[in-house]
């Protein structure tokens, strides 16, 4: 834990308020960093890190469920995400280091809210959790859900080169749906397109997690990796390889997979997705996370 991390509940609240005050006025109010607290320190704290081009509102319902279970919940907005203008060019300025710095800050603040800290990340957020699991011994539990350590659109051998090129060549944008474009049906708080520089930052993070796994045992207490066999974005083979490497390093890694018969979409978290199945996804997630 950072020596400057807040130790008391009041200090953590003050630090978070300072952090929230730095969020630009242009941020969608739904997408600001949020705290669901109980007015005092709790035994358990959970931090949520959202997916690429989404924002904290992705966890709006899941966060309340964990809060009702006694957790203090810190729902974090990643850099360059969550602007009210969904066609903002901000995502072109996304960097791996900025996301790492924010993740470290979130973990530091969380210690002022409670005793045992769980870091939960989905997709891009899951990659950040993988990085933090390697580096932070003060994490009790690291939960990676559909972590985009590798993506199916780019083969494993080409990802390092793709990361370098995307981060150095002039930025360009691609629509998630080339036909519907910004009229695409889906969460109104998420971006309908992504930046090549932002994708490069995601790929770089994935590579950093893989390299770190090869060289050292993760410092987090336990790791929980949850995958979706129907995922059309995440390369589950790459995820499985990282899990195997972690286990060889001596880490405590639990794994779970959603039933293939559920035919889940990639974004199995956001209740605003038209094909969401959160009514059965959420209870399963809570059961896996709370199991001993």
RAGI-V664563 format. One record per pair of residues at least 4 apart in sequence whose ideal C-beta (glycine too) atoms are under 7 Angstrom apart, sorted by sequence separation. I is the first residue (numbers start at 1). J is the second residue. If there is no record, write none. Layout:
[[I J] [I J]]
//
This chain:
[[1 5] [7 11] [8 12] [9 13] [10 14] [11 15] [12 16] [13 17] [14 18] [15 19] [16 20] [17 21] [23 27] [27 31] [38 42] [50 54] [54 58] [59 63] [61 65] [62 66] [63 67] [64 68] [65 69] [67 71] [77 81] [94 98] [96 100] [97 101] [98 102] [99 103] [100 104] [101 105] [102 106] [103 107] [104 108] [105 109] [106 110] [121 125] [122 126] [124 128] [125 129] [126 130] [127 131] [128 132] [129 133] [131 135] [132 136] [154 158] [158 162] [159 163] [160 164] [161 165] [162 166] [163 167] [164 168] [165 169] [177 181] [180 184] [186 190] [194 198] [195 199] [196 200] [197 201] [198 202] [199 203] [200 204] [201 205] [202 206] [203 207] [204 208] [205 209] [206 210] [207 211] [208 212] [209 213] [210 214] [211 215] [212 216] [227 231] [235 239] [236 240] [237 241] [238 242] [239 243] [240 244] [241 245] [242 246] [243 247] [244 248] [245 249] [247 251] [258 262] [264 268] [277 281] [278 282] [280 284] [281 285] [282 286] [283 287] [284 288] [285 289] [286 290] [287 291] [6 11] [27 32] [50 55] [66 71] [77 82] [83 88] [121 126] [154 159] [194 199] [218 223] [231 236] [234 239] [246 251] [271 276] [6 12] [50 56] [67 73] [111 117] [133 139] [150 156] [175 181] [247 253] [258 264] [267 273] [270 276] [51 58] [66 73] [83 90] [110 117] [121 128] [132 139] [177 184] [229 236] [246 253] [271 278] [48 56] [50 58] [121 129] [154 162] [176 184] [184 192] [265 273] [6 15] [23 32] [50 59] [120 129] [133 142] [150 159] [227 236] [268 277] [23 33] [63 73] [80 90] [107 117] [119 129] [132 142] [182 192] [243 253] [265 275] [48 59] [80 91] [181 192] [20 32] [63 75] [107 119] [227 239] [243 255] [20 33] [80 93] [119 132] [129 142] [264 277] [268 281] [19 33] [80 94] [129 143] [130 144] [225 239] [48 63] [79 94] [129 144] [262 277] [59 75] [176 192] [130 147] [175 192] [176 193] [264 281] [126 144] [129 147] [175 193] [176 194] [225 243] [16 35] [56 75] [79 98] [126 145] [130 149] [174 193] [46 66] [56 76] [79 99] [119 139] [126 146] [127 147] [173 193] [174 194] [56 77] [78 99] [117 138] [126 147] [127 148] [173 194] [34 56] [55 77] [117 139] [118 140] [126 148] [127 149] [173 195] [33 56] [79 102] [117 140] [118 141] [119 142] [120 143] [121 144] [122 145] [123 146] [223 246] [31 55] [78 102] [116 140] [119 143] [121 145] [122 146] [123 147] [124 148] [171 195] [172 196] [31 56] [46 71] [48 73] [103 128] [107 132] [118 143] [123 148] [171 196] [31 57] [44 70] [45 71] [55 81] [76 102] [121 147] [171 197] [28 55] [30 57] [36 63] [44 71] [45 72] [46 73] [47 74] [48 75] [49 76] [54 81] [55 82] [111 138] [36 64] [42 70] [48 76] [50 78] [218 246] [223 251] [225 253] [229 257] [42 71] [45 74] [47 76] [49 78] [99 128] [103 132] [107 136] [213 242] [223 252] [229 258] [42 72] [76 106] [166 196] [167 197] [222 252] [223 253] [224 254] [225 255] [226 256] [227 257] [228 258] [230 260] [9 40] [36 67] [100 131] [107 138] [166 197] [214 245] [229 260] [9 41] [74 106] [107 139] [210 242] [213 245] [217 249] [222 254] [234 266] [256 288] [166 199] [167 200] [209 242] [213 246] [216 249] [217 250] [218 251] [230 263] [233 266] [38 72] [166 200] [167 201] [217 251] [230 264] [232 266] [37 72] [74 109] [231 266] [36 72] [74 110] [213 249] [228 264] [36 73] [163 200] [166 203] [167 204] [53 91] [35 74] [74 113] [163 203] [228 268] [34 75] [72 113] [162 203] [163 204] [33 75] [72 114] [33 76] [33 77] [159 203] [163 207] [32 77] [31 77] [159 206] [160 207] [159 207] [31 81] [31 82] [23 77] [28 82] [49 103] [148 202] [27 82] [28 83] [27 83] [28 84] [150 206] [26 83] [27 84] [149 206] [26 84] [148 206] [26 85] [47 106] [47 107] [149 209] [149 210] [226 288] [47 110] [224 288] [45 110] [224 289] [45 113] [45 114] [44 114] [42 113] [43 114] [45 116] [51 122] [52 123] [41 113] [42 114] [43 115] [44 116] [45 117] [46 118] [47 119] [48 120] [49 121] [50 122] [51 123] [52 124] [41 114] [43 116] [45 118] [47 120] [51 124] [44 118] [46 120] [51 125] [131 205] [50 125] [127 202] [37 113] [49 125] [128 205] [131 208] [124 202] [127 205] [131 209] [134 212] [142 220] [49 128] [92 171] [127 206] [130 209] [134 213] [49 129] [141 221] [152 232] [139 220] [140 221] [141 222] [142 223] [143 224] [144 225] [145 226] [146 227] [152 233] [127 209] [134 216] [137 219] [139 221] [144 226] [146 228] [151 233] [156 238] [136 219] [141 224] [151 234] [152 235] [187 270] [134 218] [135 219] [136 220] [151 235] [133 218] [134 219] [146 231] [148 233] [150 235] [187 272] [148 234] [186 272] [187 273] [133 220] [147 234] [186 273] [146 234] [150 238] [186 274] [149 238] [185 274] [133 223] [149 239] [147 239] [16 109] [149 242] [15 109] [87 182] [86 182] [12 109] [12 112] [91 191] [11 112] [12 113] [94 195] [5 108] [6 109] [9 112] [91 194] [92 195] [94 197] [8 112] [9 113] [91 195] [94 198] [7 112] [86 191] [92 197] [96 201] [2 108] [5 111] [6 112] [86 192] [92 198] [95 201] [99 205] [1 108] [91 198] [94 201] [96 204] [96 205] [1 111] [96 208] [146 266] [57 189] [54 187] [55 189] [55 190] [54 190] [1 138] [53 190] [53 191] [53 194] [52 194] [143 289] [122 269] [52 202] [31 189] [30 189] [28 189] [118 289] [62 269] [59 269] [61 271] [58 269] [58 270] [51 267] [54 270] [61 278] [65 282] [62 282] [65 286]]
//
